[in-house]
Amino acid sequence: MPHVEVAYARPDKQEIVPVTVPEGTTALEAVKLSGIVGIFPEVDPDAIDMGIFGKVIKDPAAHELREGDRVELYRPLKIDPKQARLNRAKKKG
């Protein structure tokens, strides 16, 4: 049975939850098994973007995990990165 981690972070709180999952468990299933929604109720496993070690997974419901994988849950961006750069450039003037 593979050991994996599920990670989520807010500016005020981070959590990495270790989970032992059956062989063939997908990223989405591991997130649900981890109970991380109990810690961060705003997380919707069916809608949130996720990745493994910083690499985005296109289909978490089909991505099978391997021993040692860390599933990371990504918060939606508040502002488009290009817009943020533009705003910073304008401030510097």
C-alpha positions, 0 to 999 in steps of 0.5 A: 500500500503506497504512502502518499501526502496531501498538501494544502496551504493558505497564507495563515495555515499549511497542512501536509496529511500523510495517507496510506492508500490502496494500490491504484488510488487516484489523486482525487481519491487520495484527497478525499481519503486524507480528510483534508476537507475537514481541516480546510472546508473551502476545499472542493476536491472535485473542482480544485486544481491539483498537482504532484510535486509542483506539476499540474495534473490534468485529470486527478480522477484518472492519475494513479499515485505512486509511493511517496507522491505528494498531491498538492491542492492549488488555491485559485489565483486572486489576480492574473500574474500578468496583471500583477506584474503590470500593476507592480510596473505601474507603481514603480513608475 
